[in-house]
């Protein structure tokens, strides 16, 4: 690779491993009930499988698919076929009682070779988060899920017809690109899974070495995905003979994918292809991509953290709302809630609440009077914690750069070495500053050129371990700061309550409700103490006091 030409054969034979998984146990059978689960801890997954002829030997295929979903703990399962009838999916959904199924509308308007039919099976614990689903065509389906913390996930399932149906193929590709662009514009975390009937292996050399050809219309989908930062992780392979997802006769290729958008790829863990050639399920191998479950279970935490860092917040002035504004607000919310009562009644209660909450807030923002107030308590980070955070972020950026060099070694140039000489000084300073955190101070190479012999693996391991240790120290220090900050704030509030009752009430009134209700007032008088419970007596006493 002296001329920086992309060595595709090396790239395929030695695929970059998204994460290091220790003690990965090979399974004898994809659907064996006694096989151990390979799911990484605290993860959810998206799978893609072309069932290929469900109407033939339907009962056997349904049993195999049922075992696949159950034993592999599939969270979101995309199922596609050249001809997949809704009745077959309806029957299949009855057998898979742990899943809720969303299917596209079958194309019966014309005689086509690839009528399509795509479905998304969602595990029941995640199904209540479904907000809407749209059948964009018989070959393209999208499902939207909303999670607390304003996190939105959109999953596409697609079947792109082969080149024998070129007009439908072009129509589906254009529709998918438009849908992906729309999801990006609306801020959705999104992924697309399914059968693309395209060989990414054949496109990679064009993308890296001949961009003028890669940008032509015939390659527009892969070019759109790669240029916009979408990723399809090269899977960990259980077979030593193939990396493919499709096999017919002696031809093996990779045409089934799970692509993740730039927002979602931050949570990617790994991807796995399973070999089912010894079964009569399909001539496609299912692919499963795993994601960090914190994206779903802890989505509220980062949203709350972002909220606390704001310098102001918006509150509604309910006391000054006029009757006409209340009527306008009610009308506006009614217009926003345009779902039919029958459909609404069929939803899970969680989905009902999120739907109403979203529309009520939207109506309030549009109609009701509001004002912006400042946050009262914004604790200042201590200097040592600020420094630690800066060092951790720098180390993480360097690690990311080395990760890219491992994945694309052909991109290495002399500029990397020049930058490394500057990075090296700061990295050594960081390691010496936090040497008590490390069992031994890491030793780094003086140049990156020497790391090419092992494809930067040793350097990556050193930086990865150092990043994990520094991350642990960062979390520990941040927890200590939060505890001390909360205690200091509570002590300050208690002191104000003890020394100045008006400061306490002013503080209470600055909170979100902006009102306190006194239902009992005890007047601590030396000779005539009183306990007031009547609202009028309480009001008079408060007015007299202040």
C-alpha positions in Angstrom: 0.0 0.0 0.0 2.9 2.3 -0.8 0.6 4.4 -3.2 -2.2 4.6 -0.6 -4.4 2.5 -2.8 -7.1 0.8 -0.8 -6.3 -2.9 -0.2 -9.8 -4.3 -0.2 -8.7 -8.0 0.0 -6.8 -7.2 3.3 -9.8 -5.2 4.5 -12.2 -8.1 4.0 -9.9 -10.9 5.3 -9.0 -8.9 8.4 -12.2 -7.0 9.2 -12.0 -4.4 12.0 -13.6 -5.7 15.1 -16.1 -3.1 16.6 -15.4 -4.2 20.1 -13.3 -6.8 21.8 -15.4 -9.6 23.1 -13.6 -12.0 25.4 -14.5 -15.7 25.5 -16.9 -15.6 22.5 -18.5 -19.1 22.4 -19.3 -20.6 19.0 -22.8 -22.1 18.8 -23.5 -25.4 17.2 -26.9 -24.4 16.0 -28.5 -21.0 15.4 -31.8 -22.2 16.9 -30.6 -24.6 19.6 -32.4 -23.9 22.8 -29.5 -25.0 24.9 -27.0 -22.8 23.2 -25.7 -19.9 25.4 -26.8 -16.4 24.5 -24.2 -14.2 22.8 -25.9 -10.9 23.6 -23.5 -8.5 25.2 -24.6 -7.4 28.6 -26.9 -4.4 28.9 -27.6 -4.3 25.2 -30.5 -4.3 22.8 -30.4 -5.3 19.1 -31.7 -4.9 15.6 -31.8 -7.9 13.3 -32.4 -8.4 9.6 -33.5 -11.6 7.9 -34.9 -12.4 4.5 -37.2 -15.3 5.2 -37.2 -16.2 1.4 -40.4 -18.1 0.6 -42.4 -18.2 3.8 -45.4 -19.4 1.8 -43.4 -22.6 1.0 -43.0 -24.9 4.0 -44.6 -22.2 6.1 -45.1 -24.2 9.3 -41.5 -25.3 9.5 -40.2 -21.8 8.7 -42.4 -20.3 11.3 -41.1 -22.7 14.0 -37.5 -21.8 13.0 -38.2 -18.1 13.0 -40.0 -18.4 16.3 -36.9 -20.1 17.8 -34.6 -17.5 16.3 -36.4 -14.6 17.9 -36.9 -16.3 21.2 -33.4 -17.8 21.7 -31.5 -14.9 20.4 -33.5 -12.4 22.4 -34.2 -10.2 19.4 -35.4 -6.6 20.4 -36.3 -5.3 16.9 -36.5 -8.0 14.2 -36.8 -6.9 10.5 -38.3 -9.7 8.4 -38.5 -9.3 4.6 -39.3 -11.5 1.6 -39.8 -11.1 -2.2 -43.5 -11.9 -1.7 -44.6 -11.7 2.0 -48.4 -11.7 2.4 -50.0 -9.9 5.4 -51.9 -13.1 6.3 -48.7 -15.0 6.7 -47.4 -12.2 9.0 -50.6 -12.2 10.9 -50.4 -16.0 11.5 -46.7 -15.6 12.4 -47.5 -12.8 14.9 -49.9 -15.1 16.8 -47.1 -17.7 17.2 -44.7 -15.0 18.5 -46.7 -13.9 21.5 -43.8 -12.0 23.0 -43.6 -9.6 20.0 -45.8 -6.9 18.4 -45.6 -6.9 14.6 -45.9 -3.9 12.2 -46.2 -4.7 8.5 -46.2 -2.9 5.2 -49.2 -2.8 2.9 -48.8 -5.4 0.2 -48.5 -4.0 -3.4 -51.4 -5.6 -5.3 -52.0 -2.8 -7.8 -49.8 -4.3 -10.5 -48.2 -7.6 -11.5 -44.6 -7.3 -10.4 -41.9 -9.8 -9.7 -41.1 -8.4 -6.3 -44.4 -7.5 -4.6 -42.4 -7.1 -1.4 -43.6 -7.3 2.1 -41.6 -6.1 5.1 -42.3 -6.4 8.8 -40.8 -5.2 12.1 -41.2 -7.5 15.1 -40.8 -5.5 18.4 -40.3 -7.2 21.7 -43.4 -6.5 23.9 -41.4 -4.6 26.6 -40.4 -2.0 23.9 -43.7 -2.0 22.0 -45.4 0.6 24.4 -42.9 3.2 23.2 -44.1 3.0 19.6 -45.6 6.3 18.6 -46.4 5.9 14.9 -45.6 3.5 12.0 -45.9 4.2 8.3 -46.0 1.9 5.4 -44.2 4.1 2.8 -44.6 1.3 0.2 -44.9 -2.5 0.2 -41.1 -2.6 0.3 -40.4 0.1 2.9 -41.7 0.5 6.5 -40.8 2.9 9.2 -41.7 2.7 12.9 -41.1 5.6 15.4 -40.5 5.0 19.1 -40.3 7.8 21.7 -38.4 7.4 25.0 -38.2 9.7 28.0 -35.7 12.5 27.7 -36.9 13.5 24.2 -35.1 10.6 22.6 -36.7 9.5 19.3 -35.8 6.3 17.5 -37.0 5.5 13.9 -36.3 2.0 12.5 -36.7 1.4 8.7 -37.2 -2.1 7.2 -36.6 -2.3 3.5 -36.6 -4.8 0.7 -34.9 -3.4 -2.5 -35.9 -5.5 -5.5 -33.1 -7.1 -7.7 -32.0 -5.6 -10.9 -34.6 -7.6 -12.8 -37.2 -5.1 -11.5 -35.1 -2.0 -12.3 -38.0 0.5 -12.1 -39.2 -0.7 -8.7 -35.6 -0.9 -7.6 -35.0 2.8 -8.5 -38.3 3.8 -6.9 -37.5 2.1 -3.6 -34.0 3.5 -3.5 -35.2 7.0 -4.1 -37.9 6.6 -1.5 -35.5 5.3 1.1 -33.0 8.1 0.6 -35.8 10.7 0.9 -37.0 8.9 4.1 -33.5 8.8 5.6 -33.0 12.5 4.8 -36.3 13.3 6.5 -35.4 11.3 9.6 -32.1 13.2 9.9 -33.9 16.6 9.5 -36.3 15.7 12.3 -33.5 14.7 14.7 -34.3 11.0 14.9 -31.8 8.4 15.9 -32.5 5.9 13.1 -31.4 2.7 11.6 -32.3 0.8 8.4 -32.3 -3.0 8.1 -33.3 -5.3 5.3 -32.3 -6.9 2.0 -30.6 -4.3 -0.2 -29.8 -6.7 -3.1 -26.6 -4.8 -3.4 -23.0 -5.8 -2.7 -21.2 -3.4 -0.4 -18.1 -5.5 -1.0 -18.0 -4.4 -4.6 -18.7 -0.8 -3.8 -16.0 -0.2 -1.2 -13.1 -0.2 -3.8 -15.0 2.4 -5.9 -15.8 4.6 -2.9 -12.2 4.7 -1.7 -10.3 4.7 -5.0 -12.7 6.0 -7.7 -15.1 8.6 -6.1 -16.1 9.9 -9.5 -17.6 6.5 -10.3 -19.0 6.0 -6.8 -21.0 9.2 -7.1 -22.9 8.0 -10.2 -26.6 7.4 -9.9 -26.3 3.6 -10.0 -24.4 3.7 -6.7 -26.4 6.5 -5.1 -27.7 4.6 -2.1 -24.3 3.3 -0.8 -22.7 6.7 -1.7 -25.4 8.5 0.3 -25.0 6.2 3.3 -21.2 6.4 3.5 -20.8 10.1 2.7 -23.4 11.0 5.4 -21.7 9.0 8.2 -23.9 5.9 8.3 -22.1 2.7 9.4 -22.7 -1.0 8.8 -20.3 -2.8 11.2 -18.3 -5.5 9.5 -19.7 -8.4 11.5 -17.8 -10.9 13.7 -18.1 -14.1 11.8 -18.7 -17.6 13.2 -17.6 -19.3 10.0 -14.0 -19.3 8.7 -15.2 -19.6 5.1 -17.6 -16.7 4.6 -18.5 -13.2 5.7 -21.6 -13.3 3.6 -25.3 -12.9 4.4 -26.5 -14.5 1.1 -25.5 -17.8 -0.4 -26.7 -19.6 -3.5 -24.8 -22.5 -5.1 -21.1 -21.6 -4.5 -21.7 -17.8 -4.6 -21.4 -16.0 -1.3 -22.1 -12.3 -0.9 -23.3 -9.7 1.6 -26.5 -8.0 0.7 -28.4 -7.9 4.0 -27.5 -5.0 6.4 -28.2 -3.0 9.5 -27.1 0.6 8.9 -26.9 3.1 11.8 -27.1 6.9 11.5 -24.3 9.1 13.0 -26.4 9.7 16.1 -27.1 6.0 16.8 -23.6 4.7 15.9 -22.3 6.2 19.2 -24.1 3.4 20.9 -23.0 0.6 18.6 -21.4 -2.4 20.2 -20.9 -5.2 17.6 -22.6 -7.1 14.8 -22.9 -10.8 14.2 -23.8 -12.9 11.1 -25.2 -16.4 11.8 -24.8 -19.3 9.4 -28.1 -21.1 8.6 -27.0 -22.9 5.4 -27.6 -26.2 7.0 -31.2 -25.3 7.7 -34.2 -25.0 5.4 -35.0 -21.5 6.7 -33.6 -19.3 4.0 -30.7 -18.8 1.7 -29.9 -15.6 3.6 -28.0 -15.5 6.9 -29.5 -13.3 9.6 -27.4 -10.4 10.8 -27.8 -8.9 14.3 -26.4 -5.6 15.4 -26.1 -4.8 19.2 -26.4 -1.4 20.8 -25.6 -0.1 24.3 -28.9 -0.3 26.3 -28.1 3.0 28.0 -29.6 4.6 24.9 -33.0 3.3 26.0 -32.9 2.8 29.7 -30.9 5.9 30.7 -32.1 8.4 28.1 -33.6 10.5 30.8 -30.3 11.0 32.6 -28.4 12.9 29.8 -31.5 14.9 29.0 -31.8 16.0 32.7 -28.1 16.8 32.7 -28.6 19.1 29.7 -31.5 20.7 31.4 -29.5 21.5 34.6 -26.8 23.2 32.5 -29.2 25.7 31.0 -29.1 29.2 32.3 -32.8 29.7 32.0 -36.1 27.9 31.8 -39.6 28.6 30.4 -42.6 28.8 32.7 -46.3 29.4 32.0 -48.1 32.3 33.6 -51.3 30.4 34.5 -52.6 33.2 36.7 -52.8 35.7 33.8 -54.5 33.4 31.3 -57.8 34.9 30.0 -60.9 32.8 29.3 -60.4 33.3 25.5 -56.9 32.0 25.8 -58.1 28.9 27.6 -60.6 28.3 24.8 -57.9 28.8 22.1 -55.6 26.4 24.0 -58.3 23.8 24.2 -59.2 24.1 20.5 -55.5 24.0 19.5 -54.8 20.8 21.6 -58.0 19.2 20.1 -56.7 19.9 16.6 -53.3 18.4 17.5 -54.9 15.2 18.9 -56.2 14.1 15.5 -56.0 10.3 16.2 -59.4 8.5 16.1 -60.8 7.5 19.5 -60.9 3.8 18.4 -57.2 3.8 17.6 -56.4 5.8 20.7 -58.2 3.3 22.9 -56.2 0.4 21.4 -52.9 1.9 22.5 -50.9 1.0 25.6 -51.4 3.4 28.5 -47.7 4.6 28.3 -48.2 5.5 24.6 -51.4 7.3 25.5 -49.7 9.4 28.2 -46.7 10.4 26.0 -49.0 11.3 23.1 -51.2 13.6 25.3 -48.2 15.1 27.1 -46.5 16.0 23.8 -49.6 17.7 22.3 -50.5 19.5 25.6 -47.0 21.0 25.8 -47.1 21.9 22.1 -50.4 23.6 22.6 -49.2 25.5 25.7 -46.1 26.7 23.9 -48.3 28.0 21.0 -51.1 29.7 23.0 -50.5 30.3 26.7 -48.5 33.3 28.0 -45.1 32.3 29.3 -41.9 33.9 30.4 -38.2 32.9 30.8 -36.7 32.8 34.3 -33.1 32.1 35.4 -32.0 28.9 37.1 -31.2 29.7 40.7 -28.5 27.1 41.5 -25.7 26.5 39.0 -22.8 24.8 41.0 -19.3 25.6 39.7 -17.0 22.7 38.9 -13.8 22.6 40.9 -10.7 23.3 38.9 -9.3 19.7 39.3 -12.5 18.2 38.0 -12.6 20.6 35.0 -9.0 19.7 34.2 -9.7 15.9 34.5 -12.7 16.3 32.1 -10.5 18.1 29.6 -7.8 15.5 29.8 -10.3 12.6 29.4 -11.9 14.3 26.3 -8.5 14.8 24.7 -7.5 11.1 25.4 -10.8 10.0 23.9 -10.2 12.0 20.7 -6.8 10.5 20.3 -8.2 7.0 20.9 -10.8 7.7 18.2 -8.1 8.8 15.7 -6.1 5.5 16.3 -9.3 3.5 16.0 -9.8 5.1 12.5 -6.2 4.3 11.5 -6.8 0.6 12.5 -9.9 0.5 10.4 -8.5 2.4 7.4 -4.7 1.9 7.6 -4.3 3.2 4.0 -5.1 6.7 5.2 -1.9 6.9 7.2 0.4 9.8 6.1 3.3 11.8 7.4 0.9 14.4 8.9 -0.2 11.8 11.4 3.3 11.6 12.7 3.7 15.3 12.9 0.5 15.6 15.0 1.5 12.6 17.1 4.7 14.4 18.2 2.5 17.1 19.8 0.0 14.6 21.2 2.8 12.6 22.8 3.9 15.5 25.1 0.4 16.1 26.4 -0.3 12.3 26.8 2.9 11.8 28.9 1.9 14.8 31.0 -1.6 13.3 31.6 -0.1 9.9 32.5 2.3 11.4 35.0 -0.4 13.6 36.5 -2.7 10.7 37.2 0.0 8.0 37.6 -1.6 6.8 40.9 -4.6 5.7 38.8 -2.5 3.4 36.6 -0.8 0.2 37.9 2.2 1.3 35.8 2.7 4.5 33.7 2.0 3.6 30.0 4.9 3.8 27.6 4.0 5.3 24.2 5.9 5.0 20.9 7.8 8.0 19.7 6.4 7.7 16.2 3.3 6.3 14.7 5.2 4.8 11.7 6.6 2.1 14.0 3.0 1.1 14.9 2.1 0.1 11.4 3.7 -3.3 11.8 0.9 -4.6 14.0 -1.8 -2.3 12.5 -1.7 0.0 15.5 -3.1 -2.8 17.8 -0.7 -2.4 20.7 -1.1 1.4 20.8 -4.9 1.0 20.6 -4.9 -1.4 23.6 -2.7 1.0 25.7 -4.9 4.1 24.9 -8.1 2.1 25.4 -7.1 0.9 28.8 -5.9 4.4 29.8 -9.2 5.9 28.7 -11.2 3.4 30.7 -9.2 4.1 33.9 -9.5 7.9 33.4 -13.2 7.5 32.7 -13.6 5.6 36.0 -11.7 8.4 37.9 -13.8 11.0 36.2 -17.1 9.3 37.3 -15.8 8.9 40.8 -14.7 12.6 41.1 -18.0 13.8 39.6 -20.0 11.7 42.0 -18.1 13.2 44.9 -18.6 16.7 43.6 -22.4 16.1 43.1 -22.7 14.8 46.7 -20.8 17.7 48.2 -22.7 20.2 46.0 -26.1 18.9 47.1 -25.1 18.9 50.7 -23.8 22.4 50.5 -27.0 23.6 48.7 -29.3 21.9 51.3 -27.3 23.4 54.1 -27.6 26.9 52.6 -31.3 26.4 52.1 -31.7 25.2 55.7 -29.7 28.2 57.0 -32.0 30.6 55.1 -35.0 28.9 56.5 -33.7 29.1 60.1 -32.5 32.7 59.8 -34.8 34.4 57.4 -38.3 33.0 56.7 -38.8 35.4 53.8 -35.7 34.1 52.0 -37.1 30.6 52.4 -40.4 31.6 50.9 -38.8 33.5 48.0 -36.7 30.4 47.3 -39.7 28.2 47.4 -41.6 30.5 45.1 -38.8 30.4 42.5 -39.4 26.7 41.9 -41.4 25.4 39.1 -44.8 25.6 40.8 -44.1 29.1 42.0 -46.7 28.8 44.8 -46.8 27.4 48.3 -50.0 26.5 50.2 -50.1 26.8 54.0 -52.9 24.6 55.5 -51.7 25.0 59.1 -49.9 27.9 60.7 -48.7 27.8 64.3 -48.2 31.2 65.9 -45.5 30.7 68.6 -46.6 33.5 71.0 -45.1 33.5 74.6 -48.6 33.8 76.2 -51.2 33.1 73.6 -49.9 30.5 71.1 -52.4 29.7 68.3 -52.8 26.9 65.7 -54.7 28.3 62.6 -56.4 25.9 60.2 -59.1 28.2 58.7 -57.8 29.5 55.2 -59.0 33.0 55.9 -57.3 33.2 59.3 -54.1 31.8 57.7 -54.3 34.4 55.0 -54.8 37.3 57.4 -51.9 36.0 59.6 -49.5 35.8 56.7 -50.4 39.3 55.4 -49.9 40.7 58.9 -46.6 38.9 59.3 -45.1 40.2 56.0 
